[in-house]
Each structure stands twice: as C-alpha cells, then as structure tokens.
Amino acid sequence: MKQLFLVYFFTFLHITFAGKDVPMYRSYENYKCLKVQGHRNAIEILKNVLQQNDDTLSYNEARDGTEFVVSPNLQAILNDNIARGNLTVSVIYDDISKIIQLEKPVIRRSNDFSWTAYYDIDDIYRFLTNTSRTYSKLSELIVGGQSYQGRSILGLRINTPGKTNTPKPVFFIESGIHAREWIAPATTTYFINELLTSSDPKIMSLRDQFDWRIFPSVNPDGYHYSYTVDRLWRKTLSRSNYRCFGADPNRNWNYNWGKYSSTNNPCDYQTYAGSRPFSEIETRTLSSYIQSIDNLLVYVSLHSYAAMLLIPFSDSTQHVDNYKDLVRVGKRSIDYGYQVNRAERYQGPGTAAEMLYKSSGCSTDWVRHTLNTPLVYTYELRGNSFHWPPSRIQEQGNEVTQMMLGLASEASILGYL
C-alpha cells in the first residue's frame, strides 16, 4: 500500500467504522480536473502510472478521452507521461476544491429542503418521510434494503387509486448507486415532488399511469461519506480487509460479474467489484426487493455524468430482442428532454459497450437478464467531474421529468402499456 493512501486511510478509518461524523473533509486543494485525449492505450498507461503514485486517484472514462483529478504532487509525472504518450490535455477546473466548496448549502433551518442545494442522506430521508405524510393518500414510505452501516434504503411508492382493481405496471427508479454522483439523488427527489405537486395534466397522467417505486439513494453509506469526508468517493463502506474498505455497487450484481471494467483489488479506489457477486448488503437486499415486485415494466437508473442514454447490455455490442423498441422509446425520451433547455442533447440510445466502454456486474444488466424487464435504461445526467451547480438542479429535474414523459408516451404507442 502506497504511503499516500495510508495517510488518507488511517485519517478516515475511525470516521467510517466508529459511525461518527467529525468536522474534517478532504479538501482537494489545488487538485486539477483535466481531460486527457489521445490513443486509448496511452491513456491507460497514464492511468496506471498515476494510480501507482496515488491510490486515491479519481478518474472518469468518456467516449473521447478520460478525465482525471490530479494532485499537485503528480503534476511532473503527468506532464512526462503526456509528452511520452503524445496525448493532449485540457483543464476543466484549475482547483477543484473551489468547485466542491460551492456545492455545500449555506446555513439553513433544519427542516428546509429545496432544489438549490445538495443535502446529506438524513435530509433526503427526512424529505421522503415528510412527503409520505403530506401525501399519505397517494404515497407511502418503502424500504428496498439495508446498508453496511445499518441504514435502510428508503424510497417512496406513489400509487394513486385506479379506476379498476387491475394492478398498474411498475416503474422503478434507482438513483445514487455511485456515491459521488450527487445530481442523481437531487434530480430524483425533484421528480418525486413534481409527480405529487404538479398541476400539469400530462405529469398528473404520468403519475397515475404507474405504480412508482423511487429510491433517491441506494448507496446511503457511500453518499454520506462523500458528503462528509471525501467528495469523490464512489463505493460502499463495507470493510474488505484490515486496511481497505468499500466496493463498487454497480459492479457487484450477479450478471457477468468481474468480467469488464472492474478489479479484484480490494484497495482499488473506484472499481473493486467485491469479493463475490452480491457481496455488498446494499446490492443483495435491493435485488431481493426488486425480485419481489410483480408487473415490473420499466427500470431506470440515474447516474452522472455523460449526457447519454444507455440500454442493456453494458458489456456487449450484441442487442437484446426488443432493441429497436428500446432505441425508439429512448429517442423519444431524449427529444422530450431536449425541449426543456436546448442546452445539450443526450447521445444515444445505445449500449455502454458501444458508447463508452464495457462494464459488467451492473444493476440494469442484472434486471434485464434475470427478470426480463422490458424497458431498462441508464440515464447519464449532465455535468463536469461529478459537479453540477446546485442553483441549476431544477434544470435537470425538469429535463428528467420530461424524459420520463417521453419514455411513457412512446412506450404506450408501442403497446407496452
């Protein structure tokens, strides 16, 4: 284990396993966010070199390159390998700590909840609880599983009374499986609020059309850790061995587990797939809950950031049997979303293997393969380096609301409803 990682690990160890929050936060002062482009092999070599010198290296692979968050100590190594690999580099953020500081809410009353700030997991859960009480005739609090630290995976079921006794098709939304993707839970709570408060007839009809099961954060421990200790934390907080902790919950599902875009190294900062499929209590209990649902028609996973719409399977370019329908429904969803802001049009739909990179052990692939759920999508929301300005959360909230409208509209035309 590298010296840098040991410093961070022993600094944070008592926080994680004592279950207590203390007033310390990894600042990322003078860390640059850089986009590196060029030959994929040269980028992979660069990534390996950087990881050898920093076990907490944060990166995100995109279609046209890779974004790295690089400490000041690695600048010389970075420059040397950029030149050696004939790569090009552009600066996204010169000091990412300044961006992180902008994401935390100002001093507020404890009961406040808005979509101009990002909130910790207890605040999100308080919102769900209060919403279920305020709209008790339309919604109820539900538990989709448990976390390593003993938190419930809380969600909201919205199921308005129907005209008949026929069960409605279930529309499931899973969000926040990667801890650092804060815009996903924020957008999900916004969408919940829209379903329950909007007077728009189209949104009201969308609400009444489905039996909704919506979970803003299916990795609550990781999200809390990202909020209170390390902004770029991605994994769970399960203890792997005496020195490392956490696994990537979106590489831990029992479909082609451990095959692509993951590692068997428990100390890997990002993509450790766990010791076995469903080793994480979060994925194990959530999958059991999903399997208990009858009439599951739509499964949506919200992530960030790429502005893409992805369909199963993430580790293959071979297409599922209703691929053409998925593409058609997805295109209509994208069209609806683009009309909101006309700022950035989502790419796709397509498989992650075609549009980004191959990855295995993902929730959406397991849902499609195991349950044969007809309509399964991953929405990669917009942003840069997992940042989206809190003042603009509503922008993406409105966009996602319209994309769900577009999805349901085209699915109905094709006879899925």
C-alpha positions as CSV (number, residue, x, y, z in Angstrom):
1,M,0.0,0.0,0.0
2,K,1.3,3.3,-1.0
3,Q,2.2,6.0,1.6
4,L,-0.3,8.5,0.3
5,F,-3.2,6.0,0.6
6,L,-2.1,5.0,4.1
7,V,-2.3,8.7,5.2
8,Y,-5.8,9.0,3.9
9,F,-6.9,5.6,5.1
10,F,-5.8,5.9,8.7
11,T,-7.1,9.5,8.8
12,F,-10.6,8.3,7.8
13,L,-10.7,4.9,9.4
14,H,-12.1,6.0,12.8
15,I,-14.8,8.0,11.0
16,T,-16.0,5.1,8.9
17,F,-16.1,2.3,11.4
18,A,-16.9,4.3,14.5
19,G,-20.0,5.6,12.7
20,K,-19.3,9.1,13.9
21,D,-19.0,12.3,11.9
22,V,-16.2,14.7,12.7
23,P,-15.5,18.2,11.2
24,M,-13.0,17.2,8.7
25,Y,-13.2,16.9,4.9
26,R,-10.8,16.1,2.2
27,S,-10.3,19.5,0.6
28,Y,-8.7,18.6,-2.8
29,E,-7.0,22.0,-2.6
30,N,-5.0,22.7,-5.8
31,Y,-6.1,19.4,-7.4
32,K,-6.7,19.9,-11.1
33,C,-9.5,18.3,-13.1
34,L,-8.0,17.5,-16.5
35,K,-9.4,16.0,-19.7
36,V,-6.8,13.8,-21.5
37,Q,-7.3,12.8,-25.1
38,G,-5.4,10.6,-27.5
39,H,-4.7,6.9,-28.1
40,R,-6.6,4.7,-25.7
41,N,-3.6,2.6,-24.9
42,A,-1.5,5.6,-24.0
43,I,-4.3,6.9,-21.7
44,E,-4.4,3.5,-20.0
45,I,-0.7,3.6,-19.4
46,L,-1.0,7.1,-17.9
47,K,-3.8,6.0,-15.6
48,N,-1.7,3.1,-14.4
49,V,1.2,5.3,-13.7
50,L,-0.9,7.8,-11.8
51,Q,-2.5,5.1,-9.7
52,Q,0.9,3.7,-8.8
53,N,1.7,7.0,-7.2
54,D,-1.8,7.8,-5.8
55,D,-4.1,5.0,-4.6
56,T,-6.9,7.5,-4.3
57,L,-6.8,8.7,-7.9
58,S,-10.2,9.7,-9.2
59,Y,-10.9,9.4,-12.9
60,N,-13.8,9.0,-15.3
61,E,-13.6,7.5,-18.7
62,A,-15.6,9.1,-21.5
63,R,-16.0,8.3,-25.2
64,D,-13.5,10.9,-26.3
65,G,-10.9,10.7,-23.5
66,T,-10.6,10.4,-19.7
67,E,-11.0,13.0,-17.0
68,F,-8.5,12.9,-14.1
69,V,-8.5,14.7,-10.8
70,V,-4.8,15.1,-10.2
71,S,-2.9,16.2,-7.0
72,P,-0.2,18.9,-7.3
73,N,2.4,16.2,-6.4
74,L,1.6,14.3,-9.6
75,Q,2.0,17.2,-12.0
76,A,5.5,16.4,-13.1
77,I,4.7,12.7,-13.6
78,L,1.6,13.7,-15.5
79,N,3.5,16.1,-17.8
80,D,6.1,13.5,-18.5
81,N,3.6,10.8,-19.5
82,I,1.5,13.2,-21.5
83,A,4.5,14.0,-23.6
84,R,5.6,10.4,-23.8
85,G,2.2,9.2,-25.0
86,N,1.7,12.1,-27.4
87,L,-1.5,13.0,-25.5
88,T,-3.3,16.3,-25.3
89,V,-4.6,17.7,-22.1
90,S,-7.2,20.5,-21.3
91,V,-8.0,22.0,-18.0
92,I,-11.6,21.7,-16.8
93,Y,-11.1,23.0,-13.3
94,D,-7.8,24.5,-12.2
95,D,-8.6,23.9,-8.5
96,I,-11.4,21.5,-7.9
97,S,-11.6,22.4,-4.2
98,K,-13.2,25.7,-5.1
99,I,-15.9,23.8,-7.0
100,I,-16.5,21.5,-4.1
101,Q,-17.0,24.5,-1.8
102,L,-19.8,25.8,-4.0
103,E,-21.8,22.6,-3.6
104,K,-22.4,22.8,0.2
105,P,-25.6,24.6,1.3
106,V,-25.4,27.9,3.3
107,I,-26.6,27.9,6.9
108,R,-30.3,27.0,6.8
109,R,-33.1,25.8,9.1
110,S,-33.0,22.1,9.7
111,N,-36.4,21.5,8.1
112,D,-35.6,23.3,4.8
113,F,-35.4,21.2,1.7
114,S,-35.1,22.8,-1.8
115,W,-33.6,22.2,-5.1
116,T,-30.9,24.9,-4.9
117,A,-28.6,22.9,-2.7
118,Y,-27.3,19.4,-2.1
119,Y,-28.3,17.7,1.1
120,D,-26.9,14.8,3.2
121,I,-28.7,11.5,3.4
122,D,-30.6,12.2,6.6
123,D,-32.1,15.3,5.0
124,I,-33.1,13.3,1.9
125,Y,-34.7,10.7,4.1
126,R,-36.5,13.4,6.1
127,F,-37.9,14.7,2.8
128,L,-39.1,11.2,1.8
129,T,-40.7,10.8,5.3
130,N,-42.4,14.2,5.3
131,T,-43.6,13.8,1.7
132,S,-45.2,10.4,2.5
133,R,-47.0,12.0,5.4
134,T,-48.1,15.1,3.4
135,Y,-49.4,13.0,0.5
136,S,-50.4,9.9,2.5
137,K,-53.3,9.1,0.2
138,L,-51.0,9.0,-2.8
139,S,-47.7,7.7,-1.4
140,E,-46.0,5.6,1.2
141,L,-42.5,5.2,2.5
142,I,-40.9,1.9,1.4
143,V,-37.7,0.1,2.3
144,G,-35.7,-1.5,-0.5
145,G,-32.9,-3.0,1.5
146,Q,-30.2,-2.3,4.1
147,S,-26.7,-0.7,4.1
148,Y,-23.5,-1.9,5.7
149,Q,-23.7,0.7,8.4
150,G,-27.3,-0.2,9.2
151,R,-29.2,2.4,7.2
152,S,-32.4,1.5,5.4
153,I,-32.5,2.0,1.7
154,L,-35.5,4.3,1.8
155,G,-37.8,5.1,-1.2
156,L,-41.2,6.3,-2.0
157,R,-44.0,4.4,-3.6
158,I,-46.5,6.5,-5.5
159,N,-49.6,4.6,-6.5
160,T,-52.8,6.6,-6.9
161,P,-56.1,4.8,-6.7
162,G,-57.0,3.3,-10.1
163,K,-60.4,3.1,-11.9
164,T,-60.2,-0.7,-11.8
165,N,-58.6,-3.3,-9.5
166,T,-56.1,-4.3,-12.2
167,P,-52.5,-3.7,-10.9
168,K,-50.6,-1.0,-12.6
169,P,-47.3,-1.6,-14.3
170,V,-44.4,-0.8,-12.0
171,F,-41.9,2.0,-12.9
172,F,-38.8,1.6,-10.8
173,I,-36.2,4.4,-10.4
174,E,-32.8,3.6,-8.8
175,S,-30.5,6.6,-8.1
176,G,-27.3,7.3,-6.4
177,I,-25.7,3.9,-6.6
178,H,-22.4,5.7,-7.1
179,A,-21.9,7.9,-4.0
180,R,-20.2,10.9,-5.7
181,E,-22.9,11.4,-8.3
182,W,-24.9,14.0,-6.3
183,I,-27.0,15.4,-9.1
184,A,-28.8,12.0,-9.4
185,P,-30.4,11.9,-6.0
186,A,-31.2,15.6,-6.2
187,T,-32.9,15.1,-9.5
188,T,-34.8,12.1,-8.2
189,T,-36.2,14.0,-5.3
190,Y,-37.2,16.8,-7.6
191,F,-39.0,14.3,-9.8
192,I,-40.9,12.9,-6.8
193,N,-42.0,16.4,-5.9
194,E,-43.2,17.0,-9.5
195,L,-45.2,13.8,-9.6
196,L,-47.0,14.8,-6.4
197,T,-47.4,18.6,-6.7
198,S,-47.6,19.4,-10.4
199,S,-50.9,20.7,-11.8
200,D,-49.7,19.9,-15.4
201,P,-52.3,17.4,-16.8
202,K,-49.5,15.4,-18.5
203,I,-47.5,15.0,-15.4
204,M,-50.6,14.1,-13.4
205,S,-51.5,11.5,-16.0
206,L,-47.9,10.1,-15.8
207,R,-48.2,9.8,-12.1
208,D,-51.5,7.9,-12.3
209,Q,-50.3,5.6,-15.1
210,F,-47.8,3.7,-13.0
211,D,-47.1,2.1,-9.6
212,W,-43.9,4.1,-8.9
213,R,-41.1,2.7,-6.7
214,I,-38.5,5.5,-6.4
215,F,-35.2,5.3,-4.5
216,P,-33.1,8.5,-4.4
217,S,-30.0,6.8,-2.9
218,V,-29.4,3.1,-3.0
219,N,-25.9,3.6,-1.5
220,P,-26.7,5.7,1.5
221,D,-23.5,5.0,3.4
222,G,-21.3,5.9,0.5
223,Y,-23.3,9.1,-0.2
224,H,-23.0,10.2,3.4
225,Y,-19.2,9.5,3.3
226,S,-19.0,11.5,0.1
227,Y,-20.9,14.4,1.7
228,T,-18.9,14.4,5.0
229,V,-15.4,13.0,4.2
230,D,-14.4,12.6,0.6
231,R,-16.4,14.3,-2.2
232,L,-15.2,11.9,-4.9
233,W,-15.9,8.6,-3.0
234,R,-17.8,6.2,-5.3
235,K,-18.1,2.9,-3.4
236,T,-19.9,1.4,-0.4
237,L,-18.3,1.3,3.0
238,S,-18.1,-2.4,3.7
239,R,-14.8,-3.5,5.2
240,S,-12.7,-5.6,2.8
241,N,-9.7,-6.3,5.0
242,Y,-7.6,-4.7,7.7
243,R,-6.6,-1.8,5.5
244,C,-9.2,-1.2,2.7
245,F,-12.9,-0.7,2.5
246,G,-15.8,-0.4,0.1
247,A,-16.8,-1.9,-3.2
248,D,-18.3,-0.5,-6.4
249,P,-22.0,-1.4,-6.0
250,N,-22.6,-1.1,-9.8
251,R,-20.0,-3.8,-10.5
252,N,-21.4,-6.2,-7.8
253,W,-24.5,-7.5,-9.4
254,N,-24.7,-11.2,-10.4
255,Y,-24.6,-10.8,-14.2
256,N,-21.1,-11.4,-15.8
257,W,-19.7,-10.3,-12.5
258,G,-16.0,-9.3,-12.6
259,K,-15.7,-9.5,-16.4
260,Y,-15.1,-5.9,-17.6
261,S,-14.2,-2.5,-16.1
262,S,-13.7,-3.8,-12.6
263,T,-10.8,-5.1,-10.4
264,N,-10.4,-7.8,-7.8
265,N,-8.1,-5.5,-5.8
266,P,-10.0,-4.5,-2.5
267,C,-7.9,-1.4,-2.2
268,D,-8.9,0.0,-5.6
269,Y,-10.4,3.4,-5.1
270,Q,-13.1,3.1,-7.8
271,T,-13.9,-0.3,-9.4
272,Y,-13.4,-3.1,-6.9
273,A,-16.2,-5.5,-7.7
274,G,-16.5,-7.0,-4.3
275,S,-15.3,-10.5,-3.1
276,R,-18.2,-12.2,-5.0
277,P,-21.5,-11.3,-6.7
278,F,-23.8,-9.6,-4.2
279,S,-21.1,-9.4,-1.6
280,E,-22.5,-6.0,-0.6
281,I,-25.6,-6.0,1.5
282,E,-26.9,-3.0,-0.4
283,T,-27.0,-4.9,-3.8
284,R,-28.0,-8.2,-2.1
285,T,-31.0,-6.8,-0.3
286,L,-32.1,-4.4,-3.1
287,S,-32.0,-7.2,-5.6
288,S,-34.3,-9.3,-3.4
289,Y,-36.7,-6.4,-3.1
290,I,-36.7,-5.9,-6.9
291,Q,-37.4,-9.6,-7.4
292,S,-40.4,-9.4,-5.1
293,I,-42.1,-6.9,-7.4
294,D,-44.8,-8.2,-9.7
295,N,-45.5,-6.5,-13.0
296,L,-42.2,-4.6,-13.3
297,L,-42.3,-2.9,-16.7
298,V,-39.7,0.0,-16.5
299,Y,-36.4,0.1,-14.7
300,V,-34.4,3.4,-14.8
301,S,-31.1,4.0,-13.2
302,L,-29.9,7.6,-12.9
303,H,-26.2,8.3,-13.0
304,S,-23.8,11.2,-13.9
305,Y,-22.1,12.5,-15.9
306,A,-22.1,11.9,-19.7
307,A,-25.4,13.2,-21.1
308,M,-26.1,9.8,-22.5
309,L,-28.9,7.3,-22.6
310,L,-27.7,3.7,-22.3
311,I,-29.5,0.3,-22.8
312,P,-28.5,-3.2,-21.9
313,F,-26.2,-4.9,-22.0
314,S,-23.3,-2.8,-20.8
315,D,-20.6,-5.3,-21.6
316,S,-21.8,-6.3,-25.1
317,T,-22.5,-5.0,-28.6
318,Q,-25.0,-7.7,-29.2
319,H,-28.5,-6.4,-29.0
320,V,-31.5,-7.6,-26.8
321,D,-34.6,-8.8,-28.6
322,N,-36.5,-5.6,-28.3
323,Y,-33.5,-3.4,-29.1
324,K,-35.3,-1.4,-31.8
325,D,-38.2,-0.6,-29.4
326,L,-35.7,0.5,-26.7
327,V,-34.0,2.8,-29.2
328,R,-37.3,4.2,-30.4
329,V,-38.6,4.8,-26.9
330,G,-35.2,6.2,-25.8
331,K,-35.1,8.7,-28.7
332,R,-38.5,10.0,-27.9
333,S,-37.4,10.4,-24.3
334,I,-34.3,12.3,-25.4
335,D,-36.4,14.5,-27.7
336,Y,-38.7,15.4,-24.8
337,G,-35.8,16.3,-22.5
338,Y,-34.0,18.4,-25.1
339,Q,-37.1,20.7,-25.5
340,V,-36.7,21.9,-21.9
341,N,-33.3,23.7,-22.1
342,R,-32.0,23.1,-25.6
343,A,-28.6,23.2,-23.9
344,E,-27.1,19.8,-24.5
345,R,-28.7,16.9,-26.3
346,Y,-28.2,13.4,-24.9
347,Q,-26.2,10.9,-27.0
348,G,-27.7,7.5,-27.8
349,P,-29.5,5.4,-27.0
350,G,-27.0,2.6,-27.3
351,T,-25.2,0.1,-25.1
352,A,-22.4,1.2,-22.8
353,A,-20.1,-1.1,-24.7
354,E,-20.8,0.8,-27.9
355,M,-20.9,4.3,-26.5
356,L,-18.5,4.3,-23.6
357,Y,-16.7,1.2,-22.5
358,K,-17.6,-2.4,-21.5
359,S,-18.6,-2.8,-17.9
360,S,-20.0,-5.8,-16.1
361,G,-21.9,-6.5,-12.9
362,C,-24.3,-3.5,-13.4
363,S,-27.7,-3.3,-11.9
364,T,-29.6,-2.6,-15.1
365,D,-28.0,-5.6,-16.8
366,W,-29.0,-7.9,-14.0
367,V,-32.5,-6.6,-14.0
368,R,-32.8,-7.2,-17.7
369,H,-31.2,-10.6,-17.8
370,T,-32.7,-12.0,-14.6
371,L,-36.2,-10.6,-14.7
372,N,-36.5,-9.9,-18.4
373,T,-37.8,-6.5,-17.6
374,P,-38.9,-5.0,-21.0
375,L,-37.8,-1.3,-20.7
376,V,-34.5,-0.8,-18.9
377,Y,-32.4,2.4,-19.2
378,T,-29.5,4.2,-17.7
379,Y,-29.6,8.0,-17.9
380,E,-26.2,9.6,-17.5
381,L,-27.1,13.1,-16.5
382,R,-25.1,16.2,-17.5
383,G,-22.2,17.8,-15.6
384,N,-18.4,18.0,-15.3
385,S,-16.3,16.0,-12.9
386,F,-19.4,14.9,-11.0
387,H,-20.3,18.6,-10.5
388,W,-23.5,20.3,-11.4
389,P,-24.2,23.8,-9.9
390,P,-26.8,23.4,-7.1
391,S,-28.5,26.6,-8.3
392,R,-29.3,24.6,-11.5
393,I,-30.7,21.4,-10.1
394,Q,-34.2,22.3,-11.2
395,E,-32.9,22.5,-14.8
396,Q,-32.0,18.8,-14.8
397,G,-35.1,18.0,-12.7
398,N,-37.4,19.5,-15.4
399,E,-35.4,17.7,-18.1
400,V,-35.7,14.3,-16.4
401,T,-39.4,14.8,-15.8
402,Q,-39.9,15.5,-19.5
403,M,-37.7,12.5,-20.4
404,M,-39.9,10.2,-18.3
405,L,-43.0,11.7,-20.1
406,G,-41.4,10.9,-23.4
407,L,-40.5,7.4,-22.3
408,A,-44.0,6.6,-21.2
409,S,-45.6,8.2,-24.2
410,E,-43.7,6.2,-26.8
411,A,-43.9,3.0,-24.7
412,S,-47.7,3.4,-24.8
413,I,-47.7,3.9,-28.6
414,L,-45.7,0.7,-29.0
415,G,-48.2,-1.3,-26.8
416,Y,-46.1,-1.7,-23.7
417,L,-48.9,0.0,-21.6
